[in-house]
Amino acid sequence: MLTLETEPDLSVFSQIDFTNGAVAAVSGGSDSTALLLLLKDHLDRSAPATKLLAVTIDHNLRPGSAAEAQAVARLCAARGIAHRIIVWSGRKPSTGLPAAAREARYRLLAEAAQAEGISLILTGHTADDQAETVLMRNARQEGPREAGRGLAGMAPATLYDWRIWIVRPLLGTRRAALREGLRRANVGWVEDPTNDDEAFERPRIRAALADGNGAQRVADAVALAARAAVEREQLGRRAAALIRDFASRPADGLIRLDPGFATAGDEPAAVYALRILLATVGGVAFLPDQARSEALFARLRPGPSCVLPFCATPFCATLSRTVVDARRAGIFLRRETRNLPPAAPAVDDALWDGRRRITLGDEPGAFLIAPLGAARAAKREIAEDGTPPSLVRAALAAEPVLWRSNEHPGESLGPVQDSPALPRMVVSQVVAPFARFLPSFDLAPAGTVAALIGAPPLPTTPFSGHTAG
């Protein structure tokens, strides 16, 4: 059993719901090795029947990586822990390798978890990692409102692909404490030489924190992250409230904001809400630029002498692939019709245009998917509900339709979500900026937008007694 003289806050393990088991991401380094042994000890004492699987991703980037993975396998075998080694195969990018390796790691971990029916992954990120992340982002002058980024650092939990939770229980623990515990337990670990390669940004920051003032700088950075996280959560809740109060979906692909959205009196939250909605409607993974979004919001606000509910000058603008059409009837958001995907075979578990997730029940390649198009949208009957029919048709033109691959494209099966001919196919809405990674800081706006557009609800959070959103 691993015990620590300077104990990490292990109460966080008792706050996690392990009902459906857990995957521990174990590279063989000190942090993940300590995580595994602490987790195993906690489960042995509190829930010994819990399914625990350790997974090592061999990125296949160094000659010794396979041997390191085998060392983890031996440690797991000695401790009675199920273990899998998964190799990241295929060609590696010549640039952006750390980011590509990180994306591959989470994808492979999620696939391993799903194969075992587990929806929880634990990683060994520490306070040192948190400090490095905050300092790196601070150097780039990122702010706390950047979705998935910013000075809030790494979230205690992140939802991956809207279905797998990644939890970081050691964010409040220093690496040195974990290593001291491993030494006392006579457990070794791997030293990855890339962690010292100052050709990469994180090792440079890590080296800078190794000086005499490093401990204080780590503490300051972690405290900054905690404050920024609180600010970000509060901003997200206020943005979610504005979306609930002022946003509606009059038609597929069309969001309407009541004119009062621009005069509600909380500009930071309104701009944040607008950025999330723009990215969602446009199917863009990142929020639009803060400054451009603020300039767009300023155009939505009425002048100081205006006394009508909405008397800003009507206009159209495009940002993040989303057309913003402001008029007396409201502020309407829809996907622009430029650069839409061409007709192509529907692929299982793919994101179409960043806006729809496809789940196939039939044979792959049996269907083609493409935008409806302006010509077919013009033939649709539009319900009279006060929404300008031209806006509804413009939105529908960018919506996906399906047809069987052996049929003529003109014989569309209709909008995918309304087609009774495809009972085993699901094409669901996604909240684009949070579709891949949703930090727990941003649960409130993500859950609210999901309800607005008809996306699947957020899964229950991994922390006992809490709900998502």
PyMOL commands that set and color helices and strands:
alter all, ss='L'
color gray80, all
select helices_A, chain A and resi 11-14+30-46+65-79+97-115+127-139+175-184+193-196+201-208+214-246+259-263+267-282+290-300+374-377+389-397+416-418+432-434+440-453
alter helices_A, ss='H'
color red, helices_A
select strands_A, chain A and resi 22-25+52-58+82-87+120-122+157-160+164-167+247-251+254-257+315-319+322-327+330-335+344-345+350-352+356-359+367-371+400-404+426-429+437-439
alter strands_A, ss='S'
color yellow, strands_A
deselect
rebuild
show_as cartoon
